[in-house]
Amino acid sequence: MTKQQWQTVVISMAAVAFSATAGLEAPLRNLITFARAGSSFSAKQLCSSVLMAGMDPDQVLKEDLAAGQGMIHTRIKPNAGRVEASALFGLIRAEAIQNGERGCTWQINGHPTPRLPKPNQPGSADSQPIGAAWPLIATADAEPPEIDEQALKDALDRAFEEKEPLSPKRTRAVVVVQNGWVIAERYAQGIQPDMPLIGWSMSKSVTHALIGRAIREGLLDPAKPPKVPEWSDPQDPRRRISLDQLLRMNSGLAFEESTGTLNSDLVRMLTQEADMAGFAASQHLRKKPGKKWSYSSGTTNILSRILRHAIDDDQRYWSFPKQALFDPLGMTTAVLESDNSGTLVGSSLAWASGRDWARFGQLYLDQGRWNGKQLLPTTWVRQARTASRGSKQAYGAHWWLSSHKSRPDLPNDSFSAEGYQGQLLLVAPSQRAVIVRLGQTSKKPSFDANAFGADVLSALR
């Protein structure tokens, strides 16, 4: 069979798939699903990682997008601010574009149009050298803390070492803070201190902070039921879902949170839905609100759209993360990207440098205060650290809690923001420490957050 004949066969098979997906045999149906999700993910990840963050495209293709190599074809157009991806000989296509200072987003049906960011956006004013301790906050102790320098160096060595070629760890950045001082940091080859890196589900903790800031500014009232268009029918039982239940992941809404299933709600939402919050809010109630805990990225995007409706001014809404949180903390590299409908993807798409993620962690370590100013109510930080019903003491309000079962070697008072592929922001109040680990660990067992956190904390006095 010639190449042209083979292309004709494949395209014909795919065309049948679009007209009768339900009747497809499983292998072909999975192929179509992978092509759709993979093309969308590849376009978006390349756009954000390369055009926004400044990573080497070859590194992104080799590491972040390795699963699609050979099937998904990509093309970066930096001058046009766009990335194209295709599969099945071009039958399935996806496109992501730069969206000004808001990072990248998917372009669907020609919208939105590309907007190139201003030069050096995002950027960092950090000029601190790597290797010497430096104060992260103005209220840091007068002198850096005493530490076991050799033990800390050894802990970072272990965080970056690669012993299993088939299961790479791929740690990209580690930043360690104690008593307000950055006492250690290290970066993988090709990663710079001011390079924004994706937090994946660490973004949920950023959303918690944004909701707290909105409540502090009088934009949201936690005592009132949130307004969600999909729940407008007075007889809809979802109208009973509270803001607190959404924050605690016990809303009762159905949502399949799985990265290993290509047709899961999570993968579909993040790769194929123009309105992610609308998709999540349309799910049915599986349990009575407040009764059962179930981790859900869809829940966070509902919260993000609730914030959008509360602000009721898209320009102000899109600038709210920067105005209310990033600028006050000096997080100059931070970006929270939006979906095609314009809603910020609070579940997954916050980017920031290791240093800026550490600044965010320091805010929660200091009970919502930054350089002497109360940005978040102390009660809001306490709410984040209060275990949610049904979570077996493992989850608060958009923050993970350390427990003897989940984190047996970490202090009981520690809590964390965590994300896909081993992203970790660990806050340990008893040791006045914040630890950031960012990476691209494709196989979960390759990075042990409990062992890593304990390893680093053991070097701190």
N, C-alpha and C positions, 0 to 999 in steps of 0.2 A: 504494500500500500504506500502510495506516495505521501509526502508531507501534506500536500494540498487536500488529498482525499481524507487523510486522518483529521485534519482541521474541520473538514465538512462534517464528518461523523460526530466529532465532539460537540460542535456547535449545534447540530441537529438534536443530539441528546439533551443538551442544556435547554434548547428551545422547548422541547417537550416538558422539561422540568418546570418551566415557568407556567405552562398552561395546565399542568396536572400534577402539582407537587405532592398532593396527598397520596397519589397512586405510585409514587416512585419506589423502587427498591431501596433499601437502607443505604448501601454504599454510595449510590449516585446522589441520593438526597443529602447525605453527609458531605459529599463533595461540593454540592451547590452551597450548602450552609457555610462550609469552611471558606469557600471563595468569597461569599458576600461579607462575612465577618472579617476575614483576613484582609481583604482589600481595603475595607473601611479603616480597620485598625492600623494597617501599614501606612496609609496616606496620612492619618492623623498623627501617628507616633513620629514619623519622619518630619512632618511639618513642625511639630512642637520641639522635638529634640534637636533638629538641625537648624531650621530657620529662626526659631525663637531662642533656644538655649545655646546654640553654637557648638553642638557636638559634631564629631567626625561622622559623616554619613556612612562610611564603611563600617565603623564600629557599631552603629545602630543596626545596620543590616545584618551584621555578623552575630550580634548578641541579642538585641531586643526582638528582631524580626526573623530569627533563624528558622522558625517553624514554617515560614512561608516561602523560603528560598526555593527557586526552581518552578514554583507555581504562580506566585504573585509577582508581577513586574511593576516597578515603580519608576517615576521620573520626577526629579526635583527641578523646579523652575524658580530659583531665588529672586531673579529680577521681577518676576510677576507675582511673587509671594504665594506660590501654590505648589502642591505636590499631587501627582496623579498616581493612581494604582489600578491595576487591572488583573483579571484572571480569566481562564478559559478562553484564551485567544481574543481577549478584549470584549467578550460578551458581558462580563460583569466588571463594572468600573466604579471607582470611588475617587473623591477629590477632597482635599483639605486645603484651607487657605489661611493666610495670616490675617488677623483681625485687629490690627493696630496694636495698642498696648495690652489688649486682652488675649494675647497669645494666638492660638490657632483654633479653628473650628471646621466642621464639615460644611462643604458647599452642596446644597441640595436644590435642584431645580433653579440653579443660577443665583441662589441667595445663601448668605450675604455675599456682597462683592468684596474682593480682596482690598485690604487697607494695610499698607506697609507701615510698620511702627516708626517712630522717630529714631534717629541714630542713637545707638547705645541704650536702647530699651529692650528688655529690662537690663539694668546695670547695677553695679555696686560701688558704693563709696569706700568700701573696706580696703584699706591699704596695709593691713596688719600682716607682717611676715609669718610664714609657717615655721614653727619650731620654738618660738619664744612665747611665754604666757602673756596674755593681754586681757584687760578688763572688757567684758561684754556689755556691762551696764555701768552707769555713772555711780550707782549706789553699791558697787562691789566693795569687798573688803580692801583695806589699804594695801595689803600685800597678798600675793597669790598663796594658795594653801600649800602646805607641805604634803608631798605625795611620795610614793615609792616609784621613782621615775623608771627604774629598770622594769618593774612589774607592769607598769602602764605601757611601756614600749613593747614588752612581750605580748601583752593583751592585744595591742593593735596589730602586731605582726601576725598573730593568729587570726585576726579578723580579715586580713587580706591574703593569707596564704592559700594556695590552691593545691590540694592533695589529690583531688579526684577529677581528672580531665573530663570525664563523662558527666560529672555533676558539678560544674563550676560554681563557686561562691559569688564571684564578681562583686565584691564590695567596692563601691565607688567613692564613698566619703564617710569619714567618721569624725565627729567633733565632740569633745568632752569638756564640760563646764562644771566647775565647783566654786562655791562662794562668789559667783558672779564673774569668775575668771575663765577664759578659754585656756585650759592647761594642756590640751593635746588635740591635734587634728592631723588627718592624713587623707590623701586623695590618690585614686588610681590614675594610671597613665591616661592622659587625654582629658582629665577632669580638673577644672580650675576651682579655686575657692569661691569665686563669684559666679559660678555656673549654676543656674537653676536646674534642679532635678525633681522628677515627679514624685509626689508623696503617695499616689494612689489613695488608699482608704485613710491615710493620715489626714487627708482633706476633710474628713468628717469632723475631726476635732476643730479644724478651722471654722467649719460651719457652726459648730457649737459656740465659738467665740463671736461670730457675726450675729447670731441670734441674740446672744447676751448683750452685745453692743446696741442692737436695735431695741431691745427692751429698755436698756438704760436711757436711750434717747427718746423713749416714748412712742416708738413706731409700732411696737407689738405689745399686746397685753397677754401675759401667760395665763391669766385667769379666764380668758374668753376662748371659745372654740375657734380654731383657725378656719379661715375661709378657703375652701377648695371647690372650684367650679364643678368637678365631677360628683361632688357630694351635696349638691344644692337641693335635691328633693327632700322635703321635710320628713319623709318616711324612710330615708336612707339611713341605715344603722351606722354607717361610717361617719355620720355627722357627730357622733359621740366621741370620736377620737380626739384627744387633747394634744396640745403642743408638747406637754411633758411626755406623753406616751410615744409620740413620734421620736423625740430625743432619746428615749430609753429603749427603742426597738421592740416595744410590746404593744404596737397598734392593733395587731391581729390581722393585718393585711397579708394576703398571699403574695409571696415573691420568692422565686428560686434563685438563691445566691450561690452560683457555682461558676468557677472559671474553667472547669474541666469539661463542661457540657456546652457544646457550641450553640445549641438552641435554648439555653437557659434564659430566664428573664434578665439576668445580669448581663450576659453577653449581647443579647438582643438589644437591650436598652442602650448599652454603651457603644454599639457599633451600627445600629440600624434605625434607631428611633430619633426623629427630628425633635420631638417634644418628650424628653425623658421623664419629666415630672408628670406629664399627662398620662404617659404609659403606666407609670407606677401607681398613680392615683386611681386608674381605672380597674385595678385588680380588686377582686372580691374579698370580703372578710372571711378568713379561715377560722378565726377564733374571736371570742368576745374581747374588745379592747381592754388592755391592762392585765389580761390573764396569762398570756404565753409570750415568752421572749423569742424573737427570731431575727437574727442579723439581716439587714436589708439595705443595700445601697439605694434602692428605689425610695425608701423612706426619707433618706437625706435629701434627695432631689425634690421631693414634695416640700420639705422644709425650705429649700432654697427658693422655690417658686412662691411659697407663702410669704417669704421675705420680699420678693419682687412685688407682689400685690400690695403688701403693707406700705412699701415705699411709694408705689404708684407713680413712679417717674423713672423710666428706663435709664436715662443718662445718669441719674443719681444712683440708681441701683447698681449699674455696672461699675461705678466708681466707688461704691460703698466699701468693698474690701480694702481698697487702698486708703481711702479717707479715714475709715473708722478703725482699721487694724494695722495694715502694713506700714503706713507712714509713721504713726505714733511709735511703732516698735523699731523703726529703722530697717524694715525688711525690704530693701530696695530692689532685690531680685525677684520678689514674690509675684506670682501671677495666678489668678483663678480663672480658668477658661469656661466658656459657655457652650451650650448645645446650639443646634441650628435654629431653635426657637428664640434664643436670646437668654434663656435661664442659665445661671451659673451652675456648673456641674459640681455641686458641693460634695458629692460622694467620692470623687475620684481625681479631679483634674486641677489640684493645687500644685504649683511648682515653686521651689525656692532653693537657694543654696544651703549647704549644710550649716553654715553660720546663721542664716536667717531662720532655718527650722529650730536652731538652738535658741534664738531670741524668742520664738513663739513658746517653746517649752519653758523658758525662764519666766514668762508672764504667768503661767499656771503654777510654777514653783513658788512664785511670790504672791500667790493668792489674788491675782488679777491686777497687781500693781506693776508699774513700769517706771523706773527712775523717779519714784516717789509719787506718781500720779495713779489714781485708781481708775484703770480703763474698764475693768469688769467688776461687778459687785462680788465681794467675798463669798456671798451666798451662792452665786452662780458657779464659782469654782468648786465650792463644797457640793453643789448639786451634781457636778460632773463626776465627783469621786464617791457618790452614794450609790450603792449597788441597786440595780434595777430588778424588779420582781421577775422571777423566772430565769435569771441569768446565772444562777448558782454562784453569786458573788463575783462573777468574772467581768461584768460590764456595768458601767455607770451611765452617764448621759453623754453618748458619743465619745467616750474614753474607755479604754480597757483598764481593768483593775487587776493587780497582782494577787494571786491566791496560792495557797499551798499546792493546789492541783495544777494550775496553769503555769505558775512561776515560782516553784518551790525554793529556789535559791536567791530570790530577790526580796528586799525588805517588804513587809506587809503593807507599808504606807505608800509604796511606789505605784505609779499608774502610767499608762502609755497610750500614745497614738501609734497605730500600726497599719501597714499597708501591704498589698500584693508584692510578691517577690522580695520580701524581707525588709521592707521599710520600717524603721523603728525610731520613735522619739520617746525615750524613757525619762520620766521625772521621778527622782528619789528624794523626797523632802528630808528624810532622816539623815541623809548625807549631803544635803544642799547641792545636789548634782542633777545635771541634765546631760543625757547622752543621745547623740544622733547617729544613726547608721543608715545609709542609703546605698542601694545596690540593685542588681538585676539577677537575682537568684531564681533560675527557672524551675528548679526542683526544690520543694520546700525543705526536705531534710538536710539540705546542704548548709543552711544557716539556722542556728538554734538561738533564738532571741534570749531565752532564759540563761543559757550558758555564756553568751556574749555579755549580757548585762552584768552577770555575777562576776565575770572575769575582770571587767573594767572597774566595777565598784570595789573589788578586793584590793585594788591598787590605791584607792583613795583613803585618806585617814580622817 
